[in-house]
Amino acid sequence: MRLLFSLMALGLLMASPLHAQPSADARRQLVQAVAREELVPRYTTLAAAMAAQEAAWTGFCATPTKAGSTGVQAAFQQAADAWSGVEFILYGPISRDYRFERMAHWPERNNAVGRGVQALLARSGDDLSPERFASVSAASQGLTALERLLFDGNAPDLYFATGEAATRRCAVSSAIAAGLARTSSQVLAEWTGPNGALAALETADAPAIDEALTRLVTDHITSLEIIYDKKLSAVLGKTQAEVRPTLAEGWRSGLSMRAIIINLEAIAALTRALAPPPSGAGASVGAALETAHHVAATLPPDIGRTAADPKQRPRLILLRDAVRSARDLAELSLPDALGVIIGFNSRDGD
């Protein structure tokens, strides 16, 4: 099936007219447009969603109620959706000060999130102040940690218990939400401020523009590799007997497939921004992404259950193959169309 997708994608590429690589001035305008029209709006949405989540936790922890718990869960989903719309980008201010890792520590290794969360719950005192909390393990600070606190097992009921444990749990959750709001606000400010990344692109020299374009294309291609390898293949396993549902991103909150759908929509938007019509590269990659998105939109929300279901598993494999074909086509066409050389994976070393 993957071969079929690859042949179809290659046919789209070969059938498209060839275009010369953009001039230096065109590359500058392209990078500026991508940053201004794609990245900054997404970081604006992220900052707003994280601020709303912080406010929801502040209200909930003042008076924990069942209705309030529904509210913080809804705020978490909106925040997670906003992150899914930009999580594949490492270019820009998000890469500074371990911000990317502090937004969502996933994939989790060696139960780092679980150990970090338990350590926070076991402590007491003023260790949750913004200054001190920023220095704890990155695995304890992001959406992955907050998801565990809010959705793991009977987690919601633990907020309604009496005593110090429930109070501490709410305080830790609020500290995480506040940290996420601060980080996303800082990223947005460093993009849009008078001396921010957006302004810097206006006066950047040609090598800096080339570097920015290379990093954006690298992030685009790497994002599809991560969906294929980490979000799908790792859960699917080689056989149905080797399914590993707890490796899925967002499995506790039931957002694993939703995250992939939003990822694909965002990557398709970046494709259109990087290689707008009538670019043959953009059209062919876009068509492959549309196929992957269509398959994803027809699948159940829980990737682990789908992978273990003999009737549904082939459709999940179909999605994985469609994503890999989009990735292969992007690697084949985008660097050449934009005149950049991709020689590394932007997630190397994670």
MOKATA-V61259 format. One record per residue. N is the residue number from 1. RES is the residue in one small letter. PHI is phi in whole degrees, 0 to 359 (none if undefined). OMEGA is omega as a letter, one per 40 degrees, with the letter a starting at -180 (999 if undefined). Layout:
n=N res=RES phi=PHI omega=OMEGA
n=N res=RES phi=PHI omega=OMEGA
This chain:
n=1 res=m phi=none omega=i
n=2 res=r phi=299 omega=i
n=3 res=l phi=298 omega=i
n=4 res=l phi=297 omega=i
n=5 res=f phi=299 omega=a
n=6 res=s phi=295 omega=i
n=7 res=l phi=293 omega=i
n=8 res=m phi=297 omega=a
n=9 res=a phi=295 omega=i
n=10 res=l phi=297 omega=i
n=11 res=g phi=296 omega=i
n=12 res=l phi=298 omega=a
n=13 res=l phi=294 omega=a
n=14 res=m phi=290 omega=a
n=15 res=a phi=281 omega=a
n=16 res=s phi=274 omega=i
n=17 res=p phi=292 omega=i
n=18 res=l phi=279 omega=i
n=19 res=h phi=232 omega=i
n=20 res=a phi=292 omega=i
n=21 res=q phi=295 omega=a
n=22 res=p phi=295 omega=i
n=23 res=s phi=290 omega=i
n=24 res=a phi=301 omega=i
n=25 res=d phi=293 omega=i
n=26 res=a phi=294 omega=i
n=27 res=r phi=294 omega=i
n=28 res=r phi=299 omega=a
n=29 res=q phi=298 omega=a
n=30 res=l phi=295 omega=a
n=31 res=v phi=298 omega=i
n=32 res=q phi=298 omega=a
n=33 res=a phi=293 omega=i
n=34 res=v phi=299 omega=a
n=35 res=a phi=296 omega=a
n=36 res=r phi=287 omega=a
n=37 res=e phi=260 omega=a
n=38 res=e phi=246 omega=a
n=39 res=l phi=285 omega=a
n=40 res=v phi=300 omega=i
n=41 res=p phi=301 omega=i
n=42 res=r phi=289 omega=i
n=43 res=y phi=289 omega=i
n=44 res=t phi=295 omega=i
n=45 res=t phi=298 omega=i
n=46 res=l phi=298 omega=a
n=47 res=a phi=298 omega=i
n=48 res=a phi=294 omega=a
n=49 res=a phi=293 omega=i
n=50 res=m phi=290 omega=i
n=51 res=a phi=295 omega=i
n=52 res=a phi=295 omega=i
n=53 res=q phi=294 omega=i
n=54 res=e phi=301 omega=i
n=55 res=a phi=297 omega=i
n=56 res=a phi=297 omega=i
n=57 res=w phi=291 omega=i
n=58 res=t phi=299 omega=i
n=59 res=g phi=293 omega=a
n=60 res=f phi=295 omega=a
n=61 res=c phi=289 omega=i
n=62 res=a phi=293 omega=i
n=63 res=t phi=213 omega=a
n=64 res=p phi=296 omega=i
n=65 res=t phi=222 omega=i
n=66 res=k phi=299 omega=i
n=67 res=a phi=296 omega=i
n=68 res=g phi=295 omega=i
n=69 res=s phi=295 omega=i
n=70 res=t phi=297 omega=i
n=71 res=g phi=294 omega=a
n=72 res=v phi=288 omega=i
n=73 res=q phi=294 omega=i
n=74 res=a phi=294 omega=i
n=75 res=a phi=294 omega=i
n=76 res=f phi=296 omega=a
n=77 res=q phi=298 omega=i
n=78 res=q phi=296 omega=i
n=79 res=a phi=293 omega=i
n=80 res=a phi=295 omega=i
n=81 res=d phi=299 omega=a
n=82 res=a phi=297 omega=i
n=83 res=w phi=293 omega=i
n=84 res=s phi=300 omega=a
n=85 res=g phi=284 omega=a
n=86 res=v phi=217 omega=a
n=87 res=e phi=294 omega=a
n=88 res=f phi=275 omega=a
n=89 res=i phi=262 omega=i
n=90 res=l phi=253 omega=i
n=91 res=y phi=291 omega=i
n=92 res=g phi=99 omega=a
n=93 res=p phi=301 omega=i
n=94 res=i phi=298 omega=a
n=95 res=s phi=276 omega=a
n=96 res=r phi=271 omega=i
n=97 res=d phi=55 omega=i
n=98 res=y phi=58 omega=a
n=99 res=r phi=296 omega=a
n=100 res=f phi=302 omega=a
n=101 res=e phi=294 omega=a
n=102 res=r phi=281 omega=i
n=103 res=m phi=284 omega=i
n=104 res=a phi=199 omega=a
n=105 res=h phi=272 omega=a
n=106 res=w phi=211 omega=e
n=107 res=p phi=295 omega=i
n=108 res=e phi=277 omega=i
n=109 res=r phi=241 omega=i
n=110 res=n phi=55 omega=i
n=111 res=n phi=55 omega=a
n=112 res=a phi=299 omega=a
n=113 res=v phi=292 omega=i
n=114 res=g phi=300 omega=a
n=115 res=r phi=293 omega=i
n=116 res=g phi=294 omega=i
n=117 res=v phi=296 omega=i
n=118 res=q phi=297 omega=i
n=119 res=a phi=296 omega=i
n=120 res=l phi=295 omega=a
n=121 res=l phi=294 omega=a
n=122 res=a phi=279 omega=a
n=123 res=r phi=272 omega=i
n=124 res=s phi=208 omega=i
n=125 res=g phi=98 omega=a
n=126 res=d phi=260 omega=a
n=127 res=d phi=286 omega=a
n=128 res=l phi=260 omega=i
n=129 res=s phi=297 omega=a
n=130 res=p phi=308 omega=a
n=131 res=e phi=294 omega=a
n=132 res=r phi=282 omega=a
n=133 res=f phi=295 omega=a
n=134 res=a phi=297 omega=a
n=135 res=s phi=263 omega=i
n=136 res=v phi=283 omega=a
n=137 res=s phi=307 omega=i
n=138 res=a phi=303 omega=a
n=139 res=a phi=296 omega=a
n=140 res=s phi=266 omega=a
n=141 res=q phi=257 omega=a
n=142 res=g phi=254 omega=a
n=143 res=l phi=299 omega=a
n=144 res=t phi=295 omega=i
n=145 res=a phi=291 omega=a
n=146 res=l phi=294 omega=i
n=147 res=e phi=299 omega=a
n=148 res=r phi=298 omega=i
n=149 res=l phi=295 omega=a
n=150 res=l phi=267 omega=a
n=151 res=f phi=237 omega=a
n=152 res=d phi=290 omega=i
n=153 res=g phi=57 omega=i
n=154 res=n phi=265 omega=a
n=155 res=a phi=309 omega=a
n=156 res=p phi=304 omega=a
n=157 res=d phi=293 omega=a
n=158 res=l phi=293 omega=i
n=159 res=y phi=286 omega=a
n=160 res=f phi=259 omega=i
n=161 res=a phi=289 omega=i
n=162 res=t phi=267 omega=i
n=163 res=g phi=107 omega=a
n=164 res=e phi=292 omega=a
n=165 res=a phi=297 omega=i
n=166 res=a phi=292 omega=i
n=167 res=t phi=297 omega=i
n=168 res=r phi=294 omega=a
n=169 res=r phi=299 omega=i
n=170 res=c phi=293 omega=a
n=171 res=a phi=296 omega=i
n=172 res=v phi=295 omega=i
n=173 res=s phi=298 omega=i
n=174 res=s phi=296 omega=i
n=175 res=a phi=295 omega=i
n=176 res=i phi=295 omega=a
n=177 res=a phi=298 omega=i
n=178 res=a phi=294 omega=i
n=179 res=g phi=296 omega=i
n=180 res=l phi=297 omega=i
n=181 res=a phi=294 omega=i
n=182 res=r phi=297 omega=a
n=183 res=t phi=297 omega=a
n=184 res=s phi=293 omega=i
n=185 res=s phi=293 omega=i
n=186 res=q phi=296 omega=i
n=187 res=v phi=300 omega=i
n=188 res=l phi=298 omega=a
n=189 res=a phi=297 omega=a
n=190 res=e phi=284 omega=i
n=191 res=w phi=276 omega=a
n=192 res=t phi=256 omega=a
n=193 res=g phi=296 omega=a
n=194 res=p phi=306 omega=i
n=195 res=n phi=248 omega=a
n=196 res=g phi=280 omega=a
n=197 res=a phi=297 omega=i
n=198 res=l phi=294 omega=i
n=199 res=a phi=294 omega=a
n=200 res=a phi=297 omega=i
n=201 res=l phi=292 omega=i
n=202 res=e phi=293 omega=a
n=203 res=t phi=244 omega=a
n=204 res=a phi=296 omega=i
n=205 res=d phi=281 omega=a
n=206 res=a phi=301 omega=i
n=207 res=p phi=299 omega=i
n=208 res=a phi=293 omega=i
n=209 res=i phi=295 omega=i
n=210 res=d phi=298 omega=i
n=211 res=e phi=296 omega=i
n=212 res=a phi=298 omega=a
n=213 res=l phi=295 omega=i
n=214 res=t phi=298 omega=a
n=215 res=r phi=292 omega=i
n=216 res=l phi=294 omega=i
n=217 res=v phi=294 omega=i
n=218 res=t phi=299 omega=i
n=219 res=d phi=298 omega=i
n=220 res=h phi=300 omega=a
n=221 res=i phi=293 omega=a
n=222 res=t phi=297 omega=a
n=223 res=s phi=301 omega=i
n=224 res=l phi=290 omega=i
n=225 res=e phi=295 omega=i
n=226 res=i phi=292 omega=i
n=227 res=i phi=299 omega=a
n=228 res=y phi=297 omega=a
n=229 res=d phi=275 omega=a
n=230 res=k phi=272 omega=a
n=231 res=k phi=274 omega=a
n=232 res=l phi=241 omega=a
n=233 res=s phi=299 omega=a
n=234 res=a phi=298 omega=i
n=235 res=v phi=281 omega=a
n=236 res=l phi=298 omega=a
n=237 res=g phi=68 omega=a
n=238 res=k phi=284 omega=i
n=239 res=t phi=223 omega=i
n=240 res=q phi=297 omega=i
n=241 res=a phi=288 omega=a
n=242 res=e phi=253 omega=i
n=243 res=v phi=297 omega=a
n=244 res=r phi=232 omega=a
n=245 res=p phi=298 omega=a
n=246 res=t phi=282 omega=i
n=247 res=l phi=273 omega=a
n=248 res=a phi=290 omega=i
n=249 res=e phi=293 omega=i
n=250 res=g phi=68 omega=a
n=251 res=w phi=291 omega=a
n=252 res=r phi=294 omega=a
n=253 res=s phi=270 omega=i
n=254 res=g phi=73 omega=a
n=255 res=l phi=250 omega=a
n=256 res=s phi=295 omega=i
n=257 res=m phi=284 omega=i
n=258 res=r phi=302 omega=i
n=259 res=a phi=297 omega=i
n=260 res=i phi=294 omega=i
n=261 res=i phi=300 omega=i
n=262 res=i phi=293 omega=i
n=263 res=n phi=306 omega=a
n=264 res=l phi=296 omega=i
n=265 res=e phi=297 omega=a
n=266 res=a phi=291 omega=i
n=267 res=i phi=293 omega=i
n=268 res=a phi=297 omega=i
n=269 res=a phi=296 omega=i
n=270 res=l phi=294 omega=i
n=271 res=t phi=300 omega=i
n=272 res=r phi=296 omega=a
n=273 res=a phi=286 omega=a
n=274 res=l phi=285 omega=a
n=275 res=a phi=226 omega=a
n=276 res=p phi=293 omega=i
n=277 res=p phi=305 omega=e
n=278 res=p phi=265 omega=a
n=279 res=s phi=303 omega=i
n=280 res=g phi=295 omega=i
n=281 res=a phi=298 omega=a
n=282 res=g phi=296 omega=a
n=283 res=a phi=295 omega=a
n=284 res=s phi=289 omega=i
n=285 res=v phi=294 omega=i
n=286 res=g phi=299 omega=i
n=287 res=a phi=295 omega=i
n=288 res=a phi=294 omega=i
n=289 res=l phi=293 omega=i
n=290 res=e phi=297 omega=i
n=291 res=t phi=297 omega=i
n=292 res=a phi=298 omega=a
n=293 res=h phi=296 omega=i
n=294 res=h phi=300 omega=i
n=295 res=v phi=295 omega=a
n=296 res=a phi=300 omega=a
n=297 res=a phi=293 omega=a
n=298 res=t phi=263 omega=a
n=299 res=l phi=264 omega=i
n=300 res=p phi=297 omega=a
n=301 res=p phi=289 omega=a
n=302 res=d phi=266 omega=a
n=303 res=i phi=294 omega=a
n=304 res=g phi=299 omega=i
n=305 res=r phi=295 omega=i
n=306 res=t phi=296 omega=a
n=307 res=a phi=295 omega=a
n=308 res=a phi=271 omega=a
n=309 res=d phi=271 omega=a
n=310 res=p phi=299 omega=i
n=311 res=k phi=279 omega=a
n=312 res=q phi=268 omega=a
n=313 res=r phi=306 omega=i
n=314 res=p phi=302 omega=i
n=315 res=r phi=289 omega=i
n=316 res=l phi=291 omega=i
n=317 res=i phi=296 omega=i
n=318 res=l phi=300 omega=i
n=319 res=l phi=297 omega=a
n=320 res=r phi=301 omega=a
n=321 res=d phi=292 omega=i
n=322 res=a phi=294 omega=i
n=323 res=v phi=295 omega=a
n=324 res=r phi=295 omega=i
n=325 res=s phi=294 omega=i
n=326 res=a phi=297 omega=i
n=327 res=r phi=295 omega=a
n=328 res=d phi=299 omega=a
n=329 res=l phi=292 omega=i
n=330 res=a phi=298 omega=i
n=331 res=e phi=294 omega=a
n=332 res=l phi=286 omega=a
n=333 res=s phi=252 omega=a
n=334 res=l phi=295 omega=i
n=335 res=p phi=302 omega=a
n=336 res=d phi=292 omega=a
n=337 res=a phi=295 omega=a
n=338 res=l phi=258 omega=i
n=339 res=g phi=73 omega=i
n=340 res=v phi=239 omega=i
n=341 res=i phi=243 omega=i
n=342 res=i phi=261 omega=a
n=343 res=g phi=234 omega=a
n=344 res=f phi=205 omega=i
n=345 res=n phi=263 omega=a
n=346 res=s phi=293 omega=i
n=347 res=r phi=260 omega=i
n=348 res=d phi=304 omega=i
n=349 res=g phi=93 omega=i
n=350 res=d phi=295 omega=999
